[in-house]
Amino acid sequence: MFAILILVLATCSFAISLDDDAQNSAMSALPTFQSQDSKFQRSSVVSEPLKLETAVDSTYEVGPGDYFEILTPKGFDVVQVSAEGNISIPSCGMVSVNKLKLNEAKDSVKSLLVSKYDERYIQVQLVRTKKMSVSILGAVKYPGRMAVEQQTRLSDILVKCEGFLGMADRKSIQVYRGSDTLNVNYVDYETRGHGEVNLMLENGDVVYVPYTHAEATISIETPMSSYSMPYVEGATLGEYLDKISGVVESRAKWAKVKKPNGAEDTYELAAARDLRLEPQTKVLLWNRDPFVYVGGAVAVVGKAVYMPGMHAIDYIAASGVTIITGSFSRVTRIRDGKSESIDPYKGEIQPGDYIDIPRSVYESVKDVTLFLASLLSVIATAIIITNSR
């Protein structure tokens, strides 16, 4: 009985062994989908993120620069469409895919692969799209031609060229596309969020940002940058400042307004926001307290803090001059290297001006008299010494 039990167990063990061998043989007949080093190694091209808003559809036209990932029983492989529009696959050959629609290109690649691999185990997919060539010209910081991803919008290339210049006319941007010209009011996108204005660019597009007309602009300058904006009738300085940045105003304390006729006025910025500006007006903003320089016949030569509305006589008095040492009738103002006589009671003073108070006639005559007296004393002393010898 024991011998029969041993015989039954041995028979079962042999049957199980035959079944395992049959399964292993069947598995070995299937493709392994492994590369030569027994690992799936995918190209870095596949891992790079794509910046596409929507998926590429079957109407996409394949061309030089596109990347395809091919999966065969040997593993993954990434191939690039060559400059001639071909895809070359080792041990299979070469196929032209230039200007084919995406599905047509994939079918062409598969037809090349089926000569060596089972069609059931072949996959072909587009993993990276070719770059586009677009140009941007005009009033931008860095104009020129650039290579960009598919589905690049107007705002994207403006970021790449580091934005507009101060004289850019953002309302009249033109996009040249073949024989067509598209007009874009970019302000609608910036201020109102109109997304349809932010065009999706196409290969070969040329973007032109025109300059504003010089006779109809408002210029605002700060220590770090400058801005030029189209003139808006009736607009105030505060409204122009709101258009560029609240940061500029938060740092600035003073504003010098230069009118087209050459007249200049300096204001505290908070008081100047309601000023209505004329075309071609220039506004200079700064944050430090401005100074006026006083020299000549004064007790304290140097800087005096500028105060709007003060005249030359006020700065002279603050510097300690008297009617004996100084002459109010010959006060001189030096501005931008040019000297002119002014009425100290009415003369306009701006930050950076130099006020010179000459010595009075009495002081000048006294100095000459003292010099002559000293000279005569020296001469007399010399004569006496000579005669005594």
Phi, psi and chi 1 to 4 in degrees:
 res  aa     phi    psi   chi1   chi2   chi3   chi4
   1 MET       -  -41.9 -174.4   66.8 -178.0      -
   2 PHE   -63.7  -37.3 -179.5   74.2      -      -
   3 ALA   -67.0  -36.6      -      -      -      -
   4 ILE   -65.1  -40.5  -65.5  173.4      -      -
   5 LEU   -62.0  -41.4 -179.7   60.6      -      -
   6 ILE   -63.4  -40.5  -66.7  -62.7      -      -
   7 LEU   -64.4  -39.9 -178.5   60.0      -      -
   8 VAL   -64.2  -43.4  171.1      -      -      -
   9 LEU   -64.2  -39.7  -68.9  175.3      -      -
  10 ALA   -64.9  -40.2      -      -      -      -
  11 THR   -62.9  -42.6  -57.9      -      -      -
  12 CYS   -63.9  -41.1  -68.6      -      -      -
  13 SER   -63.3  -39.8  176.1      -      -      -
  14 PHE   -66.0  -37.2  179.3   71.0      -      -
  15 ALA   -66.4  -41.7      -      -      -      -
  16 ILE   -62.9  -39.5  -66.9  172.1      -      -
  17 SER   -63.3  -42.2  176.2      -      -      -
  18 LEU   -63.6  -37.6  -72.2  176.6      -      -
  19 ASP   -65.3  -42.0 -175.0   62.1      -      -
  20 ASP   -63.0  -40.7  -71.8  -17.4      -      -
  21 ASP   -64.5  -38.9  -69.9  -18.1      -      -
  22 ALA   -64.7  -39.7      -      -      -      -
  23 GLN   -67.2  -41.3  -70.0 -176.1   11.4      -
  24 ASN   -64.3  -38.5  -69.4  -25.1      -      -
  25 SER   -65.1  -39.0  177.5      -      -      -
  26 ALA   -67.5  -40.4      -      -      -      -
  27 MET   -65.6  -36.2  -68.8  -64.2  -68.5      -
  28 SER   -69.0  -20.1   63.6      -      -      -
  29 ALA   -77.5  -16.8      -      -      -      -
  30 LEU   -84.3  152.7  -65.1  174.4      -      -
  31 PRO   -66.0  143.6   20.7  -30.9      -      -
  32 THR   -87.3  -23.1   59.1      -      -      -
  33 PHE    55.9   41.7  -70.3   95.8      -      -
  34 GLN  -127.2  145.7  -66.5 -178.2  -14.0      -
  35 SER   -78.1  179.3   58.3      -      -      -
  36 GLN   -62.7  -28.5  -66.2  179.1   -6.1      -
  37 ASP   -95.8   18.5   59.3   -6.5      -      -
  38 SER    62.2   27.5  -59.6      -      -      -
  39 LYS  -136.1  146.7  -66.2 -179.0  179.8  179.1
  40 PHE   -80.2  113.9  -74.6  107.2      -      -
  41 GLN  -116.9  109.6  -66.3 -174.1  -13.3      -
  42 ARG  -100.1  144.6  -52.8 -171.9   73.8  170.6
  43 SER   -65.2  151.5  169.9      -      -      -
  44 SER   -63.9  -22.4   60.4      -      -      -
  45 VAL   -59.7  -36.9  173.5      -      -      -
  46 VAL   -68.6  -33.9 -178.9      -      -      -
  47 SER   -81.8  -13.0   61.4      -      -      -
  48 GLU   -70.1  132.6  -66.3  179.2   14.7      -
  49 PRO   -69.4  140.7   25.5  -33.9      -      -
  50 LEU   -93.8  139.1  -75.3  171.6      -      -
  51 LYS  -106.3   66.9  -60.9  178.0 -179.4  178.0
  52 LEU  -112.7  136.3  -59.7  179.4      -      -
  53 GLU   -76.9  -34.0  -65.1 -176.8   12.1      -
  54 THR  -135.6  160.8   58.8      -      -      -
  55 ALA   -69.2  148.4      -      -      -      -
  56 VAL   -74.7  131.0  172.6      -      -      -
  57 ASP   -99.4 -176.7   58.9   22.9      -      -
  58 SER   -68.1  -14.3   59.1      -      -      -
  59 THR   -83.8   -3.7   62.6      -      -      -
  60 TYR   -60.8  134.1  175.8   77.2      -      -
  61 GLU   -95.1  119.8 -171.2  176.1  -85.3      -
  62 VAL   -77.3  145.7  175.4      -      -      -
  63 GLY  -161.9 -179.4      -      -      -      -
  64 PRO   -54.4  134.3  -26.8   35.3      -      -
  65 GLY   102.9  -15.8      -      -      -      -
  66 ASP   -73.1  147.9  -76.2  -35.9      -      -
  67 TYR  -116.6  134.8  -76.9   88.5      -      -
  68 PHE  -118.6  141.0  -75.6   86.3      -      -
  69 GLU  -102.9  129.9 -176.6 -178.1   61.1      -
  70 ILE  -117.4  127.4  -60.9  173.0      -      -
  71 LEU  -111.3  121.7  175.3   63.2      -      -
  72 THR  -130.4  173.8   65.9      -      -      -
  73 PRO   -56.7  -17.8  -29.6   37.1      -      -
  74 LYS   -84.4  -12.9  -68.4 -174.0   64.0  175.5
  75 GLY   128.2 -159.3      -      -      -      -
  76 PHE   -91.7  150.3  -68.2  105.4      -      -
  77 ASP  -151.4  139.4 -165.8   12.2      -      -
  78 VAL  -114.5  126.9  174.1      -      -      -
  79 VAL  -123.7  148.1  -66.6      -      -      -
  80 GLN  -108.4  142.1 -177.7 -177.3   13.6      -
  81 VAL   -71.4  124.6  180.0      -      -      -
  82 SER   -72.1  172.9   69.9      -      -      -
  83 ALA   -61.5  -23.6      -      -      -      -
  84 GLU   -89.4   -0.9  -63.1  176.9  -15.5      -
  85 GLY    87.2   20.5      -      -      -      -
  86 ASN  -110.3  155.9  -58.9  -38.5      -      -
  87 ILE  -117.1  126.6  -72.5  179.7      -      -
  88 SER  -110.8  127.6  179.5      -      -      -
  89 ILE  -120.7  119.0  -57.3  173.8      -      -
  90 PRO   -54.6  137.9  -24.6   34.2      -      -
  91 SER    69.6    0.2   73.5      -      -      -
  92 CYS  -118.7  -34.9  -70.0      -      -      -
  93 GLY   122.9 -157.6      -      -      -      -
  94 MET  -133.2  144.7 -175.5  169.3   60.8      -
  95 VAL  -138.0  142.3   61.7      -      -      -
  96 SER   -89.7  130.3  175.4      -      -      -
  97 VAL  -125.7    6.9  -65.4      -      -      -
  98 ASN   -61.3  129.0 -170.6   40.8      -      -
  99 LYS    64.8   15.7  -66.1 -173.0  177.1 -179.7
 100 LEU   -83.6  149.6  -65.9 -178.2      -      -
 101 LYS   -66.6  157.5  -59.2  -58.9 -178.4 -175.5
 102 LEU   -54.9  -48.9  180.0   57.6      -      -
 103 ASN   -63.5  -37.0  -76.1  -15.1      -      -
 104 GLU   -65.7  -41.0  -64.2  172.5  -15.5      -
 105 ALA   -64.7  -42.3      -      -      -      -
 106 LYS   -63.8  -40.3  -68.5  167.7   68.5  174.2
 107 ASP   -64.8  -37.4  -69.6  -20.0      -      -
 108 SER   -65.3  -40.1  -64.2      -      -      -
 109 VAL   -67.4  -42.5  174.6      -      -      -
 110 LYS   -63.1  -38.4  -74.1 -179.0  179.8  179.1
 111 SER   -63.6  -27.5   65.6      -      -      -
 112 LEU   -76.3  -32.7 -173.7   65.3      -      -
 113 LEU   -81.1  -27.8  -67.4  167.3      -      -
 114 VAL   -66.5  -15.1  -66.4      -      -      -
 115 SER   -69.0  -16.8   62.2      -      -      -
 116 LYS  -124.1  -26.7 -173.5  172.5 -178.4 -179.9
 117 TYR  -124.1  158.0  -56.4  107.2      -      -
 118 ASP   -70.1  127.8 -169.8  -29.1      -      -
 119 GLU   -57.3  -28.1 -173.7  176.4    5.4      -
 120 ARG   -65.8  -21.4  -65.2  174.6  -61.2  169.8
 121 TYR  -113.9   28.0  -51.4  114.8      -      -
 122 ILE  -115.9  130.0  -63.0  173.4      -      -
 123 GLN  -131.0  136.7  -67.8 -177.3   14.7      -
 124 VAL  -130.7  126.9  179.5      -      -      -
 125 GLN  -143.7  147.3   61.6  177.6  -10.9      -
 126 LEU   -78.7  122.2  179.6   69.0      -      -
 127 VAL  -110.7  -20.1  -67.5      -      -      -
 128 ARG  -152.3  132.5  177.7  158.7  -68.2  -82.4
 129 THR   -87.6  155.5   56.8      -      -      -
 130 LYS   -67.9  156.3   59.2 -177.0  173.6  -68.7
 131 LYS   -75.7  154.3  -59.7  -80.9 -170.9  178.3
 132 MET  -104.5  156.3  -62.3 -167.7  -54.7      -
 133 SER  -111.0  118.2  176.9      -      -      -
 134 VAL  -130.2  157.3  -62.6      -      -      -
 135 SER  -125.1  147.0  -59.4      -      -      -
 136 ILE  -132.7  129.8 -175.9  164.7      -      -
 137 LEU  -130.5  165.2  -53.1  171.1      -      -
 138 GLY    98.7 -141.4      -      -      -      -
 139 ALA   -84.5   61.6      -      -      -      -
 140 VAL  -126.3  163.1  -67.1      -      -      -
 141 LYS   -68.1  -44.9 -169.9  168.4 -175.8 -179.5
 142 TYR  -128.5   84.2  -66.6  108.1      -      -
 143 PRO   -72.2  161.0   26.7  -33.2      -      -
 144 GLY   146.5 -173.3      -      -      -      -
 145 ARG   -97.6  143.8 -173.7  171.9   63.6  177.7
 146 MET  -144.7  152.1   59.8 -173.0   70.5      -
 147 ALA   -94.9  127.3      -      -      -      -
 148 VAL  -132.6  164.0  -62.9      -      -      -
 149 GLU   -71.7  160.3  -60.8  -77.2   -4.5      -
 150 GLN   -59.3  154.0  -61.6  -74.8  -28.3      -
 151 GLN    61.0   38.0  -60.1 -174.6   11.6      -
 152 THR   -88.3  134.9  -66.9      -      -      -
 153 ARG   -99.7  168.0  -68.1 -168.3  176.0  -87.5
 154 LEU   -56.8  -42.1  177.9   58.3      -      -
 155 SER   -63.5  -30.3   58.9      -      -      -
 156 ASP   -66.3  -44.2  -62.6  -35.7      -      -
 157 ILE   -75.3  -24.6   66.7  164.7      -      -
 158 LEU   -66.6  -34.1  -74.0  170.2      -      -
 159 VAL   -68.2  -41.1  170.5      -      -      -
 160 LYS   -63.9  -34.2  -75.0 -178.4  176.1  -67.9
 161 CYS   -93.3   10.7   68.5      -      -      -
 162 GLU    65.3   30.6  -62.6 -165.5   14.4      -
 163 GLY    87.3 -177.2      -      -      -      -
 164 PHE   -78.8  155.6  -62.5  105.1      -      -
 165 LEU   -82.3  166.7  -65.9  178.6      -      -
 166 GLY   -62.1  -28.6      -      -      -      -
 167 MET   -91.0   11.6  -65.5  -73.1  -71.2      -
 168 ALA   -72.1  136.5      -      -      -      -
 169 ASP   -94.0   93.4 -175.3   -3.6      -      -
 170 ARG   -72.8  -13.5  -53.7 -176.5 -173.5 -157.7
 171 LYS   -86.8   -8.6  -67.9 -175.3  177.2 -178.8
 172 SER  -128.7   36.1  -55.3      -      -      -
 173 ILE   -69.0  140.6  -63.2  176.1      -      -
 174 GLN  -121.0  136.0  -64.4  173.9  -43.0      -
 175 VAL  -116.1  114.8  178.8      -      -      -
 176 TYR   -91.4  118.9  -60.2  103.8      -      -
 177 ARG  -128.7   97.6  179.8  171.0  -64.2  168.7
 178 GLY    63.7 -124.1      -      -      -      -
 179 SER   -92.1    0.3   58.8      -      -      -
 180 ASP   -98.9  152.2  -64.9  -28.8      -      -
 181 THR  -125.9  121.5  -59.0      -      -      -
 182 LEU  -102.9  126.7  -51.9  176.9      -      -
 183 ASN   -97.1  132.2  -63.5  -52.8      -      -
 184 VAL  -127.0  126.2  177.4      -      -      -
 185 ASN   -97.6   91.5 -177.5   -7.9      -      -
 186 TYR   -67.7  -20.8 -161.9   71.8      -      -
 187 VAL   -61.9  -33.2  174.6      -      -      -
 188 ASP   -62.3  -32.7  -74.8  -17.7      -      -
 189 TYR   -77.8  -41.4  173.3   68.6      -      -
 190 GLU   -69.1  -41.3  -71.1 -178.2  -54.8      -
 191 THR  -101.7  -25.0   60.7      -      -      -
 192 ARG  -118.2   -5.1  -58.9  177.4 -178.1   88.3
 193 GLY    69.7   28.5      -      -      -      -
 194 HIS   -75.7   99.1  -67.8  175.6      -      -
 195 GLY   -64.0  -28.2      -      -      -      -
 196 GLU   -67.2  -18.6   68.0  -82.7    6.0      -
 197 VAL   -73.6  -29.1  173.8      -      -      -
 198 ASN   -80.7   82.2 -169.2   19.5      -      -
 199 LEU   -63.4  146.7  -64.0  178.9      -      -
 200 MET   -82.5  121.2 -171.7   80.0   74.7      -
 201 LEU   -82.3  158.0  -61.3  178.6      -      -
 202 GLU  -122.2  160.7  -63.0 -178.6    5.1      -
 203 ASN   -57.7  130.2 -172.1   44.3      -      -
 204 GLY    90.8   -3.0      -      -      -      -
 205 ASP   -62.4  144.6  -79.2   -5.7      -      -
 206 VAL  -121.0  120.7  177.1      -      -      -
 207 VAL  -102.6  126.4  178.9      -      -      -
 208 TYR  -118.6  124.1  175.5   66.8      -      -
 209 VAL  -106.2  106.9 -178.9      -      -      -
 210 PRO   -73.3  161.7   26.4  -32.6      -      -
 211 TYR   -88.1  148.6  -69.6   84.5      -      -
 212 THR   -72.6  155.1   54.1      -      -      -
 213 HIS   -71.3  129.1  -62.0  -66.2      -      -
 214 ALA   -60.2  -30.7      -      -      -      -
 215 GLU   -77.7   -4.8   66.3  -88.4   10.8      -
 216 ALA  -133.3   52.4      -      -      -      -
 217 THR  -131.5  161.1   60.1      -      -      -
 218 ILE  -121.5  125.5  -61.3  -65.0      -      -
 219 SER  -106.2  132.9  -61.0      -      -      -
 220 ILE  -125.9  123.7  -62.3  178.9      -      -
 221 GLU  -119.4  140.8  -62.0 -178.8    8.7      -
 222 THR  -125.2  169.9   71.1      -      -      -
 223 PRO   -59.4  -21.8  -26.7   36.0      -      -
 224 MET  -107.1  -22.2  -60.7  -62.2  -65.7      -
 225 SER  -159.8  175.3   57.6      -      -      -
 226 SER  -139.3  151.7   61.0      -      -      -
 227 TYR  -134.0  144.4  -55.3   84.5      -      -
 228 SER  -133.3  127.2 -177.6      -      -      -
 229 MET  -129.5  151.7  -68.0  170.0  -75.5      -
 230 PRO   -61.5  139.8  -20.9   31.4      -      -
 231 TYR   -68.4  135.8  168.1   74.3      -      -
 232 VAL  -119.9  119.5  178.3      -      -      -
 233 GLU   -58.7  129.0 -174.1  174.8   -0.7      -
 234 GLY    82.8   -3.0      -      -      -      -
 235 ALA   -74.6  146.7      -      -      -      -
 236 THR   -96.3  166.5   63.2      -      -      -
 237 LEU   -58.8  -40.4  173.7   58.4      -      -
 238 GLY   -60.1  -36.9      -      -      -      -
 239 GLU   -69.1  -37.3  -68.8  171.7  -28.2      -
 240 TYR   -67.3  -39.7  -72.8  110.8      -      -
 241 LEU   -63.8  -37.1  -69.0  174.9      -      -
 242 ASP   -63.5  -27.8  -68.1  -20.6      -      -
 243 LYS   -73.5  -32.0  -71.5 -177.6  179.4 -180.0
 244 ILE   -90.1  -57.3   48.7  176.1      -      -
 245 SER  -178.3  138.8  174.0      -      -      -
 246 GLY   -70.9  -19.9      -      -      -      -
 247 VAL   -64.7  -38.0  176.3      -      -      -
 248 VAL   -60.4  -47.2  173.0      -      -      -
 249 GLU   -68.9  -34.6 -174.2 -179.2   -5.7      -
 250 SER   -66.2  -27.3   66.5      -      -      -
 251 ARG   -90.4  -28.0  -66.8 -162.2  -58.1  -99.8
 252 ALA   -85.3  145.7      -      -      -      -
 253 LYS  -119.3  -23.2  -65.6  171.6   59.2  179.1
 254 TRP  -129.3  153.2  -63.3   87.9      -      -
 255 ALA  -138.1  126.6      -      -      -      -
 256 LYS  -104.1  122.4  176.6 -174.6  -77.5 -171.1
 257 VAL  -105.1  117.4  178.8      -      -      -
 258 LYS  -104.9  114.1  -65.5 -176.1  176.5 -179.1
 259 LYS   -82.6  163.3  -62.3 -179.6  179.9  179.6
 260 PRO   -59.4  -28.7  -22.9   32.1      -      -
 261 ASN   -82.3    3.5   61.2    4.6      -      -
 262 GLY    96.5  -12.3      -      -      -      -
 263 ALA   -68.3  142.6      -      -      -      -
 264 GLU  -126.8  142.9  -62.3 -178.9    1.9      -
 265 ASP  -141.6  142.8  -69.8  -62.4      -      -
 266 THR  -114.4  134.4  -58.5      -      -      -
 267 TYR  -133.8  156.0  -52.9   87.4      -      -
 268 GLU   -69.7  135.9  -70.2 -170.2   57.1      -
 269 LEU   -59.2  -38.4 -175.0   55.3      -      -
 270 ALA   -60.1  -33.8      -      -      -      -
 271 ALA   -83.9  -13.1      -      -      -      -
 272 ALA   -97.1   -4.6      -      -      -      -
 273 ARG   -60.9  -30.0  -76.8 -173.6   58.5   87.3
 274 ASP   -89.7    4.1  -65.8  -28.7      -      -
 275 LEU   -69.1  133.2  -71.8  176.3      -      -
 276 ARG   -91.2  125.7  -61.7 -168.9 -177.2  -82.1
 277 LEU   -96.5  148.3  -55.8 -177.4      -      -
 278 GLU   -93.5  161.1  -55.7  173.9   26.1      -
 279 PRO   -58.3  145.2  -22.7   32.6      -      -
 280 GLN    69.9   17.3  -69.3 -175.4  -79.9      -
 281 THR   -77.3  139.0  -63.2      -      -      -
 282 LYS  -112.3  134.1  -65.4 -177.7  178.8  179.8
 283 VAL  -121.4  124.2 -179.1      -      -      -
 284 LEU  -106.0  127.6  -81.1   67.3      -      -
 285 LEU  -113.6  139.9  -56.6  177.8      -      -
 286 TRP  -151.9  164.3   67.6   93.1      -      -
 287 ASN  -109.0  -15.6   56.8   -5.4      -      -
 288 ARG   -87.2  153.0  -64.7 -177.4  179.2  178.9
 289 ASP   -64.8  129.2  -71.1  -30.3      -      -
 290 PRO   -77.6  160.8   27.2  -32.6      -      -
 291 PHE  -128.3  156.7  -67.3   96.2      -      -
 292 VAL  -119.4  139.7  171.7      -      -      -
 293 TYR  -103.8  132.5  -60.1   87.0      -      -
 294 VAL  -122.5  130.3 -176.2      -      -      -
 295 GLY  -143.8  177.0      -      -      -      -
 296 GLY    98.7 -137.9      -      -      -      -
 297 ALA   -84.5   68.7      -      -      -      -
 298 VAL  -131.5  159.2  -69.0      -      -      -
 299 ALA   -72.2  -36.3      -      -      -      -
 300 VAL  -123.6  107.8 -179.4      -      -      -
 301 VAL   -89.1  134.7  175.0      -      -      -
 302 GLY   149.0 -151.5      -      -      -      -
 303 LYS   -92.1  143.9  -62.7 -172.8  -62.9 -174.4
 304 ALA  -126.7  136.8      -      -      -      -
 305 VAL   -64.3  130.0  176.6      -      -      -
 306 TYR   -70.7  136.9  170.8   79.7      -      -
 307 MET  -131.4  124.3  -64.0  -64.4  -66.4      -
 308 PRO   -56.2  137.2  -23.7   33.9      -      -
 309 GLY    92.9  -14.0      -      -      -      -
 310 MET   -78.6  144.9  -73.5 -178.7   59.1      -
 311 HIS  -103.1  175.8  -62.2  -71.7      -      -
 312 ALA   -58.9  -38.1      -      -      -      -
 313 ILE   -61.2  -31.5 -170.6   64.4      -      -
 314 ASP   -68.2  -42.4  -59.7  -49.2      -      -
 315 TYR   -71.0  -33.7  -65.7  105.2      -      -
 316 ILE   -65.2  -44.7  -65.9  170.5      -      -
 317 ALA   -63.8  -38.9      -      -      -      -
 318 ALA   -66.7  -22.0      -      -      -      -
 319 SER   -92.7   -1.4  -61.9      -      -      -
 320 GLY    85.3   47.9      -      -      -      -
 321 VAL   -98.5  154.3   71.4      -      -      -
 322 THR  -125.9  163.1   66.2      -      -      -
 323 ILE   -70.8  -15.2   57.3  174.1      -      -
 324 ILE   -79.6  -43.5  -62.2  176.2      -      -
 325 THR   -90.0  -24.4   57.9      -      -      -
 326 GLY  -119.9  158.1      -      -      -      -
 327 SER  -116.2  111.3  174.6      -      -      -
 328 PHE   -73.2  -16.7  -70.7  169.4      -      -
 329 SER   -80.9   -8.9   62.1      -      -      -
 330 ARG  -130.3   37.0  -65.2 -177.5  -64.6  141.9
 331 VAL   -70.1  136.4  173.6      -      -      -
 332 THR  -119.8  137.8  -58.0      -      -      -
 333 ARG  -112.3  130.1  179.5 -171.4   64.2 -161.2
 334 ILE  -111.8  121.2  -58.7  174.4      -      -
 335 ARG  -137.5  126.6  177.4 -176.7  -63.5  171.1
 336 ASP    54.3   37.8  -62.2  -31.0      -      -
 337 GLY    81.1   -0.7      -      -      -      -
 338 LYS  -108.3  132.0  -62.6  179.2 -179.9  179.5
 339 SER  -105.9  137.7  176.9      -      -      -
 340 GLU  -151.4  147.3   60.6  177.3  -31.5      -
 341 SER   -78.6  140.8  -62.8      -      -      -
 342 ILE  -134.6  159.8   61.1  170.6      -      -
 343 ASP   -81.4  115.3 -177.6  -16.4      -      -
 344 PRO   -62.4  -19.3   22.4  -32.5      -      -
 345 TYR   -88.7  -15.5  -62.4   94.9      -      -
 346 LYS  -129.0  -15.5  -60.9  178.9 -179.1  179.1
 347 GLY   -59.8  133.5      -      -      -      -
 348 GLU   -75.7  133.4  176.0 -164.0   10.8      -
 349 ILE  -120.8  133.7  -59.0  -61.4      -      -
 350 GLN  -121.6  158.6  -67.1  -68.8  -24.2      -
 351 PRO   -54.9  138.1  -25.9   34.8      -      -
 352 GLY    91.2   -9.0      -      -      -      -
 353 ASP   -68.1  149.8  -76.0   -6.9      -      -
 354 TYR  -112.8  124.0  179.1   84.2      -      -
 355 ILE  -106.1  122.0  -57.1  171.8      -      -
 356 ASP  -113.3  125.4 -179.1   65.8      -      -
 357 ILE  -109.7  107.3  -57.3   90.4      -      -
 358 PRO   -71.3  160.4   27.1  -33.7      -      -
 359 ARG   -69.1  151.5  -63.6  171.8   67.1   85.4
 360 SER   -70.7  162.9   64.3      -      -      -
 361 VAL   -60.9  -39.6  174.9      -      -      -
 362 TYR   -58.1  -46.8  166.7   78.5      -      -
 363 GLU   -66.8  -38.3  -72.4  -67.0  -42.7      -
 364 SER   -65.2  -45.3  -61.5      -      -      -
 365 VAL   -64.0  -39.5  171.4      -      -      -
 366 LYS   -62.5  -40.6 -176.8  177.5   71.9  173.1
 367 ASP   -65.9  -40.8  -72.2  -15.0      -      -
 368 VAL   -65.8  -41.6  171.9      -      -      -
 369 THR   -61.6  -45.7  -58.0      -      -      -
 370 LEU   -62.6  -38.2  -69.2  174.6      -      -
 371 PHE   -64.8  -44.6  171.5   75.2      -      -
 372 LEU   -64.7  -40.0  -67.4  174.6      -      -
 373 ALA   -62.7  -40.1      -      -      -      -
 374 SER   -66.0  -41.3  -60.6      -      -      -
 375 LEU   -64.1  -44.2 -179.8   61.1      -      -
 376 LEU   -63.9  -35.4  -69.2  174.2      -      -
 377 SER   -64.7  -40.5  175.7      -      -      -
 378 VAL   -65.8  -43.2  170.6      -      -      -
 379 ILE   -63.1  -44.4  -66.2  173.4      -      -
 380 ALA   -61.6  -41.1      -      -      -      -
 381 THR   -63.3  -40.5  -57.8      -      -      -
 382 ALA   -65.4  -39.7      -      -      -      -
 383 ILE   -64.6  -42.5  -66.8  173.3      -      -
 384 ILE   -64.2  -41.5  -68.5  172.7      -      -
 385 ILE   -64.6  -41.5  -66.6  173.4      -      -
 386 THR   -64.5  -44.5  -57.9      -      -      -
 387 ASN   -65.3  -33.3  -66.8  -26.3      -      -
 388 SER   -69.0  -18.5   65.4      -      -      -
 389 ARG   -80.2      -  -69.7  178.0 -179.1  179.9
